[in-house]
Amino acid sequence: MKKLLLIFIIGSYFAQAQSLYNKNYTLSIGANTTLFVADSIINNGTIINNGDIQVGGIWQNNATYEPGTGQLTLTSNQTQTINHNDQSFTRLTISGGGKKIFGADITIEDELVLNDGILSSSGTSKIIIEEGAAISGGSETSFIEGPLYHTGTGDKYYPVGADNVYLPVELLDIKGTNPTIGVLINMPNTNLKTAGDLEAVTDRQNWQLDVLNGMFAGAGVVLPLQDELFLDNITEAVVVQASSQNEGYYSLGGMERTGDVLAGSVTSETDATELFLTIGKFTTEPGSEINVYNALSPNGDGINDFFKIENIELYPNNVVLIYTRWGDKVFEQAGYDNVENTFTGKSNVGKIRQLLEGTYYYVVEKGEGSKNENGFIVIRY
């Protein structure tokens, strides 16, 4: 018969031991109970945790861990090994500094707290954050060195790093069907191929997405810049993607930039749909800026009969959109060219009709990574 060892005390409690070897007992840690073990815990029985287990050495779970409402806290400033037998934690806290090397997959049901220390993968082991769970913390002294997965759609935070460099990623408004999406870092970036008008990409690293489960249909991306000296200025920074390590990267644009090329970030203008992401350089050639003629009088007299956008032909992947003052889209045209694909005051979204005189709002998406052009256009007959 399996013996039962209970630690269950009402109120705050602190127990201390040098090491703990649970041969075949059931060990239950009650709520408001802290069990501190200065050295290692080896579990060959059952541990039920509704409190806080703090361990300063190896955590070796060879049998059953029932996470309950409790947390496990790794406290040492030295290297710690954590082997959890492909089981879950409700709450896992990383503190004390040093590396915490995990040798099997870890699933987080509620929260992963990164206070101080690097959670480092051994082999192919990975961290999986269940839908509804969260990660708090993340910094240059505390991040995940290895594959990190989030389950579900929406905004997800990936505090990952490699070679002692913190390189966090955010995926914004993940779309898909029950996706579990992972991020891992490849250093250096061996694929320096570019496509389209992209000038160059960083050789420092790329971020690789992995679809573990479900279907991924795209997401916005925020990437960090760390000592990206191939850029002359942060205004040149864009997020780029490639379908493989052998295909050229192409630009997803740069909608928002913070900081500088030494320590900053860039947010993609369009969603990433491929698996390899990194930082690219895009600069506009002199004389290629577009010039919008914002007066339109489509009355057949040959003057301002259509919405003219000078140099738009230099951006074949463009999209032009027209909105009413109330934000209703009335016109959308890919490949606007001032010749066949033009706006002459007639809507092509919803009901096809000649629009009334007045002021409208335009957006020109150039499709090559630079900022959108937008403003007002006036129609007069």
N, C-alpha and C positions, 0 to 999 in steps of 0.2 A: 504494500500500500504506500502511495506517495505521501510523504510527510508534508505538513502545512506549517509554514513559518510566517507569522503575521507581524507587520509593523503598521499599526493603525492607532494613531493618537489624535484626539480632538485638540485643536489649537496648534500653535506653531511649535515645531519640534525639530531638533538638529541632532542627528546621530553621526558618529565619525568612526571610520575603520581604515586600516592601512590598505587592505585588499579584501575582496569578497569573491568567494567561489561557491556558487549555488549548484550543488551536485544534482539533486533531483527534487528540491523543494518547490513549493509555491510561495513566492515572496510577494507580499502585497504592501505597497507604499500608499498610505492613506492621504487624503486631502490635508493640506496645511502641514505636511511632513516633508522635511528635507533630509535625504540620506546622502552624506558626503563620504566618498571613498577616495583617499589620497592617491592610491595606486590603481590597480586594475579591478574590473568586474568581469567575471567569466560566468555565463549563465548556461547551465545544462538542464535547467528545469523550467519553471514558469515565473515570470515577473509581471505583476500587475501594477501599473504606475498611475496613481491619481495625485501624486505629489511632485517632488523635484528631486531627481537623482543627479548628483554632481559627481563626476568622475575625473580624476587627474591623470589616469593612465589609460590602459587599453580597455575598450568596451568590446567584449567578445560575446555575442549572443548566438549560441549554437542551437537553441531550442525555441522557446515561445516567449514573446514579449507582447503583452496586451497593453496598448498605449493609454487607454482610459482617457482621463482629462489631464494627465501629467506631462512633465517635460523632462528631457535629458539635457544636461548642461555639461559641455566639455570645457574644463577649466585650466588645463596646464599651459604653461608658456613654452613647453617642449613639444616635440612631435608626438602626436597621439594616433593610434590606430583604432578605427571603428569598423567592426564587421557585424552587420545587423541581420544577416541571413535573409536578405530581400524582404524585410518587413517594414512596417510603418512606424513613424513617430507622430504623435499629436503635435508636439512642439519640440523643436530641437534648437538649442542655443549654443552658439560658438563664442567662446570668450577665452581670455588668458593669453592670446597670441599663439604663435607657433603654427605648425601645420597639423591638420586633422585629416588623416588619410583614410578614405573609405574604400573598402574592398568588395562591396556588393551594393546593388541598387538600394536607394533609400527613398521612401515615399513620405511626403509631409502632408498630414491631414488638416492642420490648422495654421501653423506659422513656423517659418524658419527665421531665426534671429541671428544676424551677423553683427556681433559686437566687436570682436577682436580675434583674428586668426583666419587662416586660409583653409577652406574645405577642399581637399585635393583628391581627385579621382585616381584610383589604381586600376589599370587595365581599361575595361570598357564600362565600368560601373558608372551610374548616373544618378542624378537627383531629379525626382518627379514631384512637382507641386500640384496637388489635386485642385480641381475646380472649387473655388471658394476659399482656398487657402491663400496665404500671403507670405511675402518676404519683406522683412524690415531690416534696416541697416544697409550695409554695403559701402565699402570705402577702399582706399589704397592699402589699408591694413587688414581688410576683411572682405573676401570675395570667394567665389567658387571657381576652382581651377579644374575644369572638366565639363562634361555635358550637363546642361540644365534644361529641364522640360517643364512647360506649363500646360495644363489641361483646360480647354475651354476657349471661348471667343472673348473679344474685348481687348482692353489694354493690359499688357503683361511686361513685367520688369525682370531683366536678366542681369544680375550683378556678377558678371563673369570676368575672368582675367586669365593671363598666361605669362609665364616667365617673370613672375613678380610684378606684372603691370596690370593695373585695373582698367578694364575695357568694357564697361557696361553697355547693354543694348536695351532699347525699349521697342516693342512691337505694338503699334497703335491700331486699335479697332480690328483685331484679327477676325477674319471672315472665314467661314467654312462650316463643315458639319462635324460636330463633336471632335475637334482637332486636339491632338497633343503635340505641341510644337517645341522642338529643342533648338538650342543655340550652343555651338562650340567654336572655339577659335583655332585657326591654323596659322602658325608663325614659322617662317615668314610667308608672305603671299608670293607664291611662285608663278602665278598667272598674271602677267603684265599686259595682256592683250586688250586692246580697246576697239570699240565699234562706234560708228557714227562720228559725231564731232567731238567726242571725248578726247582730251589731250593726253592724259596719263592717269595711272592709278598708283596708290601706295604699294610699296614692296614690303611693308612692315607686317601686315596681317590681313586675313579676311575672316569674316564670320560666316559659318556654315549653318544653314537651317536644316532640320531633320524632322520629317513628319512621322512620328511614332505610331499614331492612330488617327483615324478619321480622315477628313478631307480639308486641305488648306486652300483658301481661295484669295489669299493676299492680305497685306497689312502695311500700314505706314511704318516707317523705320526712323529711329533716332540713333545715330552712331557717334561715338566719341572721337575726338581728335587728340592724339598724344604725340607731340614732336613730329608732326607731319611736315617736314621741312621741304618736301617736294612742292608744296604750295607756297606761292609768294604772298598770298593774303587769304584770310578765311572766306572772303567773298567768292573765291574760286571753288570752294569745297562743295561737292555734290555727293549724294548717295548713289552708288552704282551697283548693278547686279549682273550676274552671269549664270547660265544654266548648268555649267560644269567648270572644272578647273582647266579645260581645254578651249572653252569658248570665250570670245571677247566680252568684256564688260561694256554695258551701256548705261546711260545716265537715267536716274529717277528724279533728278533735280534737287534743288536745295531751297525749301520753302522758308526755313528759319535757321539761323546760325547764332551761336553764342560763343563768347570767349574769343580765342585766337587759335592759330595753328599749333601752338605748344600745348594748350589745354582748352578745349572747346567742344562743340558738338554741332552736328548738322542734321536737320530733319528732311526726309524725302518729300518731294512735291507730289509724287504719285506712289501708289502701292507697289511693294515688292511682291513678285509672284514666283521668282526663281529662288534657288537654294544658296547661292553664294553672293555675299554682300561685302562691299568695302568702300573706302573713300576714293573719290575721283577728283580730277582737276578739269574744270571747264572754264574757258575764257571766250568772250565774244570778240570776234575779229573786228578791227576798225572798219567803219563804213557799212557794217551789217545790222546796225540798229534799225528797228522798225519805226516808221513814222505814220501815225494815224491821222487821217483827215476826218474830223468829227462832225462835219456838216453834210447832210444828205438831202438832195432834192430830186427824187425820182419822178420827174414830170416829162421826160423824153426830149429835153432840149440839149442833151449832150453834155451838160455841165453838172457834175456831182450826182450823176444818175445812180451811182452805186457807192457803197462804203469802201473807200480805198485805203489800203494798208501798204505803204511803201516798204519794199524789201521782204514782204511776207513770203515770196517765192524762195527765199533762202532757207526757209524753215518748212520743209515739205511735210513734216509730221504735226503741223499746227492744227489747232481746233479753235474756231471763233464762235463765241456765244453772245447772244443779245438778250437782255432782260428788260422788263418794264420797271418803272420806278417802284413798284410794289414787290419786285423780286420774282415775277413770273417769267420763266424762260419762253421766248417766242421764236428763237432762231438758234440753230446749231449746225455748224459746217466743218467737217474735217477736210484738210487739204485746201483751205481757202487760197485762191490764186489770182484774184483781181481780173480773171478772164471768164472762166466758165462757172466757177464756184464763187458766187458773190452774194452780197446782201443788198437787195434793191427796195427795202422797205416792206417786204412781204414775209410773213411768218412761215415757218416750215415745221413748227412744233405745235401740236394740238390742232386747232382749226386753222386751215390755210386761208389767209386773208391779207389784204393790204392794211398795214397798220396805220393808226391815226397819227396826225401830227403830234409832236411833243418830244420830250427828252427821254432817252433810253440809256441803259447801262451796258457797256461791252466788256468782255474779257477775251484776251488773246493768249491762248496757251501755245507757246512756241514749240514745245515737244522735244527740247534738247537739253533741258536741265536748268535753264535760266528762269528768273522770276517772271511771272505772268505780267502782261501789260493790261491795264484796265482804266476805264474812265467813262465819260458820257458822250453820247452822240445825239445830235438834234435832227429830227426829220421835219422838213418843210416842203410843201408841194407847190 
